[in-house]
Amino acid sequence: MPEQSPRERIKNFKEVPFGYGKAIAIEEANRCMQCKNKPCMKGCPVEIDIPGFVACIAKGDFDKAAEVIKAKNNLPAISGRVCPYENQCEGECTLKKLGEPLGIGRLERFIADYELEKGIKKPRKKPESTGKKVAVIGSGPAGLTCAGDLARMGHAVTVFEALHDPGGVLMYGIPEFRLPKAIVKSEVEYVKSLGVDIQYDVVVGKTITVQELMNEYDAVFIGTGAGLPNWLNIPGENLDGVYSANEFLTRVNMMRAYRFPEYDTPVKIGKIVATFGAGNVAMDCARTALRLGAEKSYILYRRTETEMPARAEEIEHARQEGVIFKLLTAPIRFIGDENGILQEVEYLKMQLGEPDESGRRRPVPIPGSEEKLAIDTALVAIGQSPNPLIPKTMKDLKIGKHGNIVTDDEGRTSVPGIFAGGDIASGAATVILAMGAGKRAARAIDAYLKNK
């Protein structure tokens, strides 16, 4: 896919890939083998008819391709950008056995962008009302997917969002250069066109309780995500200059710090920034730091590149932009000056031992290998835990040992009529898996309302 050169994009927050043009999209779509057993669909959490929409593109019928995608996916412009398709639909593609898999994610993005440019078609007619009302808590990928699908089924859906903009992690967690805010807003408008109402600045668990919602609604879906940052728990983590990835990215993304001084939310970024972790969020932090003016941006990770959880494309983009990878290193303390301002990080060198429960080789410290690195900003991106607000306010809700809401595969919780999905149930995962959880929960809620 054509994209901005690293030299240019490091100076701006514009989207990195430009997307397919019509000719390239048709050429790529014609590579599809149209396998009868459709292995690619087995890897799609939101159940898109992949061969169906690809065949439409191959014929040049882009409007029909959009219809096929929208039959299952309410947010294709988002998933076409951030879905780890190389491990999902493209990972199952038959062409992968011969070489390069079909560019399914890029084709989905092409169709979504084509439709956005042309003007999204509003639903022709709304389904007959069932008379049932559902409350959805959180307007992230799980909540938006669940809400949209329930509205298609004829239920009246109200989404309660704690912040002043919709999108959840889509809006505050993913940088503009990877997922533009305008794209998120357009997709949200489509969901609203299905009949979904969104109420902002409502902190469920504070301004209103789930129990109060259950008095007014026939069912509730909880999709509040994983907003609780994990920490390294090492000395010096409270020094001035140490951020959680959540705080850093929220300030930059949702409060428009990347457009300072047009938006007056400055983010003090040092000359030398170190990000701890190697997932997509870590790559986002390291690349954002460079765009904000950091002279050097490091990734410190205790394993090797083979074990990195980030998408290969994100790692490659980070490397192209000048992010420096210090692998097989684990921080042991932050060091500050007499004023409590971060100056250095001390770390141990590691070597890989036997695989742990995740299947990745366990990092083992090398005694006596301590080294120090001068830094003035640290970004901790080692994952997030489920948002604790609602679980803490509901005694009857079964909670897992990591603070997640316990559900079955369809999103049912221990309380009848209350469903949950996405990161609040699974722990921090991908956008597309959250969307899949929202879709399954919508079906379960529909069945519950019909049999109630």
Secondary structure, DSSP 8 states (H G I E B T S, - for coil): --B--HHHHTT--S-SB----HHHHHHHHTT----TT-HHHHT-TT---HHHHHHHHHTT-HHHHHHHHHTT-S-HHHHHHH--GGGTTGGG-GGGGTSS---HHHHHHHHHHHHHHH-----SS-----S-EEEEE--SHHHHHHHHHHHHTT-EEEEE-SSSSS-THHHHTS-TTTS-HHHHHHHHHHHHHTT-EEE-S--BTTTB-HHHHHHH-SEEEE-----EE-----TTTTSBTEEEHHHHHHHHHTT-GGGTTTS-------SEEEEE--SHHHHHHHHHHHHTT-SEEEEEESS-GGG--S-HHHHHHHHHTT-EEEESEEEEEEEE-TTSBEEEEEEEEEEEEEE-TTSSEEEEE-TT--EEEE-SEEEE-S-EE---HHHHH-TTS-B-TTS-B---TT-B-SSTTEEE-THHHH-S--HHHHHHHHHHHHHHHHHHHHH-
